[in-house]
Amino acid sequence: MRFPLIALVLVLTVTLSTSAQQTAFGGGWDRVEALPAGTLVRVNSDQGSTVCRVTAVDANSAACGTRHVFSRTGIYSVQIPHRGRSTLVVTAIGAGVLGLFALFGKMECRSIGCEGALIVLGGLVAILSPVIGFFGDPTSTTIYKRPKA
């Protein structure tokens, strides 16, 4: 039973370190101003989180889609989503975990109940990995983070 816990810690460490690396590159507002119209972005602001296409950006605000105008002071961060890449990365990590479950599960499991638990756990990893990758988007690129006051 120790091995699944170690594998889970390994997966979380890799996923969180990937996310931390991507957010470490947050830059200034000039990077947001440089975005071409039509670029898909995720804006995290005091109004909530929105995924939309950039329509206009100036020194004090960003317009997104037809309904969203954000003041620069209200924006916490702007990210470029990479949902396809994130889905593939997290699914690959999940497949690696499944492989490790299969490899070490055969060596450590001596009962039918243990094998059944590994099958259920492996199934959950297989189902949840792509979902977590798509919606969590750990490989998105942060191009702007509001400076801390």
Phi and psi restraints in degrees (value plus and minus 20) as a CYANA .aco file:
   2 ARG   PHI     -87.7   -47.7
   2 ARG   PSI     -55.8   -15.8
   3 PHE   PHI     -82.8   -42.8
   3 PHE   PSI     -67.2   -27.2
   4 PRO   PHI     -77.7   -37.7
   4 PRO   PSI     -55.3   -15.3
   5 LEU   PHI     -86.9   -46.9
   5 LEU   PSI     -62.0   -22.0
   6 ILE   PHI     -83.8   -43.8
   6 ILE   PSI     -62.4   -22.4
   7 ALA   PHI     -83.3   -43.3
   7 ALA   PSI     -60.8   -20.8
   8 LEU   PHI     -83.6   -43.6
   8 LEU   PSI     -63.3   -23.3
   9 VAL   PHI     -82.5   -42.5
   9 VAL   PSI     -61.0   -21.0
  10 LEU   PHI     -82.4   -42.4
  10 LEU   PSI     -65.7   -25.7
  11 VAL   PHI     -82.3   -42.3
  11 VAL   PSI     -66.1   -26.1
  12 LEU   PHI     -83.7   -43.7
  12 LEU   PSI     -58.7   -18.7
  13 THR   PHI     -83.4   -43.4
  13 THR   PSI     -66.4   -26.4
  14 VAL   PHI     -84.5   -44.5
  14 VAL   PSI     -64.7   -24.7
  15 THR   PHI     -83.8   -43.8
  15 THR   PSI     -66.5   -26.5
  16 LEU   PHI     -88.6   -48.6
  16 LEU   PSI     -55.0   -15.0
  17 SER   PHI     -89.4   -49.4
  17 SER   PSI     -55.3   -15.3
  18 THR   PHI     -83.0   -43.0
  18 THR   PSI     -64.2   -24.2
  19 SER   PHI     -83.5   -43.5
  19 SER   PSI     -62.3   -22.3
  20 ALA   PHI     -86.3   -46.3
  20 ALA   PSI     -57.0   -17.0
  21 GLN   PHI     -85.3   -45.3
  21 GLN   PSI     -59.3   -19.3
  22 GLN   PHI     -89.0   -49.0
  22 GLN   PSI     -55.9   -15.9
  23 THR   PHI    -100.1   -60.1
  23 THR   PSI     -34.5     5.5
  24 ALA   PHI     -89.1   -49.1
  24 ALA   PSI     -35.7     4.3
  25 PHE   PHI    -115.0   -75.0
  25 PHE   PSI      -8.8    31.2
  26 GLY   PHI     -76.5   -36.5
  26 GLY   PSI     117.7   157.7
  27 GLY   PHI    -143.0  -103.0
  27 GLY   PSI    -178.1  -138.1
  28 GLY   PHI    -106.5   -66.5
  28 GLY   PSI     157.3   197.3
  29 TRP   PHI     -83.4   -43.4
  29 TRP   PSI     -45.2    -5.2
  30 ASP   PHI     -80.5   -40.5
  30 ASP   PSI     -48.9    -8.9
  31 ARG   PHI     -89.0   -49.0
  31 ARG   PSI     -53.5   -13.5
  32 VAL   PHI     -91.6   -51.6
  32 VAL   PSI     -62.8   -22.8
  33 GLU   PHI     -82.3   -42.3
  33 GLU   PSI     -47.2    -7.2
  34 ALA   PHI    -100.7   -60.7
  34 ALA   PSI     -27.5    12.5
  35 LEU   PHI     -86.9   -46.9
  35 LEU   PSI     112.6   152.6
  36 PRO   PHI     -93.1   -53.1
  36 PRO   PSI     131.1   171.1
  37 ALA   PHI     -78.1   -38.1
  37 ALA   PSI     119.7   159.7
  38 GLY   PHI      75.6   115.6
  38 GLY   PSI     -25.4    14.6
  39 THR   PHI     -90.3   -50.3
  39 THR   PSI     111.2   151.2
  40 LEU   PHI     -97.6   -57.6
  40 LEU   PSI     106.4   146.4
  41 VAL   PHI    -156.9  -116.9
  41 VAL   PSI     139.7   179.7
  42 ARG   PHI    -131.7   -91.7
  42 ARG   PSI     101.3   141.3
  43 VAL   PHI    -127.5   -87.5
  43 VAL   PSI     101.6   141.6
  44 ASN   PHI    -123.7   -83.7
  44 ASN   PSI      97.5   137.5
  45 SER   PHI    -159.5  -119.5
  45 SER   PSI    -198.9  -158.9
  46 ASP   PHI     -88.7   -48.7
  46 ASP   PSI     -31.0     9.0
  47 GLN   PHI    -111.1   -71.1
  47 GLN   PSI     -24.6    15.4
  48 GLY   PHI      98.5   138.5
  48 GLY   PSI    -187.7  -147.7
  49 SER   PHI    -128.3   -88.3
  49 SER   PSI     113.4   153.4
  50 THR   PHI    -157.0  -117.0
  50 THR   PSI     116.4   156.4
  51 VAL   PHI    -125.6   -85.6
  51 VAL   PSI     102.7   142.7
  52 CYS   PHI    -177.9  -137.9
  52 CYS   PSI     157.4   197.4
  53 ARG   PHI    -121.8   -81.8
  53 ARG   PSI     113.9   153.9
  54 VAL   PHI     -85.6   -45.6
  54 VAL   PSI     112.4   152.4
  55 THR   PHI    -130.3   -90.3
  55 THR   PSI     -56.7   -16.7
  56 ALA   PHI    -180.0  -140.0
  56 ALA   PSI     127.0   167.0
  57 VAL   PHI    -159.3  -119.3
  57 VAL   PSI     113.5   153.5
  58 ASP   PHI    -149.5  -109.5
  58 ASP   PSI    -189.3  -149.3
  59 ALA   PHI     -86.0   -46.0
  59 ALA   PSI     -42.0    -2.0
  60 ASN   PHI    -138.9   -98.9
  60 ASN   PSI     -28.6    11.4
  61 SER   PHI    -176.1  -136.1
  61 SER   PSI     147.5   187.5
  62 ALA   PHI    -155.6  -115.6
  62 ALA   PSI     112.0   152.0
  63 ALA   PHI    -125.7   -85.7
  63 ALA   PSI     117.9   157.9
  64 CYS   PHI    -157.9  -117.9
  64 CYS   PSI     102.6   142.6
  65 GLY   PHI      46.9    86.9
  65 GLY   PSI    -174.6  -134.6
  66 THR   PHI    -120.2   -80.2
  66 THR   PSI     -33.8     6.2
  67 ARG   PHI    -136.6   -96.6
  67 ARG   PSI     -32.1     7.9
  68 HIS   PHI    -129.9   -89.9
  68 HIS   PSI     101.6   141.6
  69 VAL   PHI    -147.5  -107.5
  69 VAL   PSI     102.0   142.0
  70 PHE   PHI    -132.1   -92.1
  70 PHE   PSI     113.1   153.1
  71 SER   PHI     -97.6   -57.6
  71 SER   PSI     127.7   167.7
  72 ARG   PHI     -78.9   -38.9
  72 ARG   PSI     -58.2   -18.2
  73 THR   PHI     -89.7   -49.7
  73 THR   PSI     -40.0     0.0
  74 GLY   PHI    -111.6   -71.6
  74 GLY   PSI     -26.3    13.7
  75 ILE   PHI    -111.5   -71.5
  75 ILE   PSI     104.9   144.9
  76 TYR   PHI    -103.6   -63.6
  76 TYR   PSI     -64.0   -24.0
  77 SER   PHI    -178.8  -138.8
  77 SER   PSI     136.9   176.9
  78 VAL   PHI    -147.2  -107.2
  78 VAL   PSI     107.9   147.9
  79 GLN   PHI    -146.8  -106.8
  79 GLN   PSI     129.8   169.8
  80 ILE   PHI    -119.5   -79.5
  80 ILE   PSI      94.8   134.8
  81 PRO   PHI     -92.6   -52.6
  81 PRO   PSI     128.0   168.0
  82 HIS   PHI    -153.0  -113.0
  82 HIS   PSI      41.5    81.5
  83 ARG   PHI     -83.4   -43.4
  83 ARG   PSI     -58.8   -18.8
  84 GLY   PHI     -83.2   -43.2
  84 GLY   PSI     -66.9   -26.9
  85 ARG   PHI     -83.6   -43.6
  85 ARG   PSI     -62.9   -22.9
  86 SER   PHI     -82.0   -42.0
  86 SER   PSI     -61.0   -21.0
  87 THR   PHI     -80.7   -40.7
  87 THR   PSI     -64.9   -24.9
  88 LEU   PHI     -85.4   -45.4
  88 LEU   PSI     -63.0   -23.0
  89 VAL   PHI     -83.4   -43.4
  89 VAL   PSI     -69.7   -29.7
  90 VAL   PHI     -89.7   -49.7
  90 VAL   PSI     -54.9   -14.9
  91 THR   PHI     -85.2   -45.2
  91 THR   PSI     -59.3   -19.3
  92 ALA   PHI     -83.9   -43.9
  92 ALA   PSI     -61.3   -21.3
  93 ILE   PHI     -81.8   -41.8
  93 ILE   PSI     -63.7   -23.7
  94 GLY   PHI     -81.8   -41.8
  94 GLY   PSI     -59.7   -19.7
  95 ALA   PHI     -84.7   -44.7
  95 ALA   PSI     -58.4   -18.4
  96 GLY   PHI     -83.0   -43.0
  96 GLY   PSI     -61.6   -21.6
  97 VAL   PHI     -83.9   -43.9
  97 VAL   PSI     -61.5   -21.5
  98 LEU   PHI     -81.6   -41.6
  98 LEU   PSI     -61.5   -21.5
  99 GLY   PHI     -81.8   -41.8
  99 GLY   PSI     -61.1   -21.1
 100 LEU   PHI     -87.5   -47.5
 100 LEU   PSI     -58.9   -18.9
 101 PHE   PHI     -79.3   -39.3
 101 PHE   PSI     -65.2   -25.2
 102 ALA   PHI     -85.1   -45.1
 102 ALA   PSI     -62.6   -22.6
 103 LEU   PHI     -87.2   -47.2
 103 LEU   PSI     -73.5   -33.5
 104 PHE   PHI    -102.4   -62.4
 104 PHE   PSI     -43.6    -3.6
 105 GLY   PHI     -84.2   -44.2
 105 GLY   PSI     -57.8   -17.8
 106 LYS   PHI     -86.8   -46.8
 106 LYS   PSI     -51.8   -11.8
 107 MET   PHI     -99.4   -59.4
 107 MET   PSI     -54.9   -14.9
 108 GLU   PHI    -118.6   -78.6
 108 GLU   PSI     -44.2    -4.2
 109 CYS   PHI    -104.8   -64.8
 109 CYS   PSI     108.2   148.2
 110 ARG   PHI    -138.2   -98.2
 110 ARG   PSI     -25.9    14.1
 111 SER   PHI    -145.5  -105.5
 111 SER   PSI     141.9   181.9
 112 ILE   PHI     -85.8   -45.8
 112 ILE   PSI     -56.5   -16.5
 113 GLY   PHI     -82.2   -42.2
 113 GLY   PSI     -59.0   -19.0
 114 CYS   PHI     -86.8   -46.8
 114 CYS   PSI     -64.8   -24.8
 115 GLU   PHI     -83.8   -43.8
 115 GLU   PSI     -58.9   -18.9
 116 GLY   PHI     -83.3   -43.3
 116 GLY   PSI     -61.3   -21.3
 117 ALA   PHI     -83.7   -43.7
 117 ALA   PSI     -60.4   -20.4
 118 LEU   PHI     -85.5   -45.5
 118 LEU   PSI     -57.3   -17.3
 119 ILE   PHI     -84.9   -44.9
 119 ILE   PSI     -64.6   -24.6
 120 VAL   PHI     -83.8   -43.8
 120 VAL   PSI     -66.0   -26.0
 121 LEU   PHI     -82.7   -42.7
 121 LEU   PSI     -62.4   -22.4
 122 GLY   PHI     -83.4   -43.4
 122 GLY   PSI     -59.3   -19.3
 123 GLY   PHI     -83.2   -43.2
 123 GLY   PSI     -61.3   -21.3
 124 LEU   PHI     -83.1   -43.1
 124 LEU   PSI     -61.6   -21.6
 125 VAL   PHI     -83.0   -43.0
 125 VAL   PSI     -63.6   -23.6
 126 ALA   PHI     -84.3   -44.3
 126 ALA   PSI     -57.4   -17.4
 127 ILE   PHI     -98.6   -58.6
 127 ILE   PSI     -62.7   -22.7
 128 LEU   PHI    -100.8   -60.8
 128 LEU   PSI     -46.2    -6.2
 129 SER   PHI     -76.2   -36.2
 129 SER   PSI     -73.1   -33.1
 130 PRO   PHI     -85.9   -45.9
 130 PRO   PSI     -53.8   -13.8
 131 VAL   PHI     -85.9   -45.9
 131 VAL   PSI     -65.6   -25.6
 132 ILE   PHI     -83.9   -43.9
 132 ILE   PSI     -61.1   -21.1
 133 GLY   PHI     -83.0   -43.0
 133 GLY   PSI     -62.3   -22.3
 134 PHE   PHI     -90.2   -50.2
 134 PHE   PSI     -71.4   -31.4
 135 PHE   PHI    -102.3   -62.3
 135 PHE   PSI     -51.0   -11.0
 136 GLY   PHI     -98.3   -58.3
 136 GLY   PSI     -52.1   -12.1
 137 ASP   PHI      26.2    66.2
 137 ASP   PSI      40.1    80.1
 138 PRO   PHI     -89.6   -49.6
 138 PRO   PSI     -32.3     7.7
 139 THR   PHI    -120.9   -80.9
 139 THR   PSI      -7.4    32.6
 140 SER   PHI     -83.3   -43.3
 140 SER   PSI     131.6   171.6
 141 THR   PHI    -122.8   -82.8
 141 THR   PSI     101.5   141.5
 142 THR   PHI    -104.8   -64.8
 142 THR   PSI      99.9   139.9
 143 ILE   PHI    -122.7   -82.7
 143 ILE   PSI     -35.6     4.4
 144 TYR   PHI    -167.9  -127.9
 144 TYR   PSI     114.3   154.3
 145 LYS   PHI    -151.4  -111.4
 145 LYS   PSI     108.7   148.7
 146 ARG   PHI     -82.9   -42.9
 146 ARG   PSI     113.0   153.0
 147 PRO   PHI     -81.9   -41.9
 147 PRO   PSI     124.6   164.6
 148 LYS   PHI     -92.9   -52.9
 148 LYS   PSI     117.4   157.4
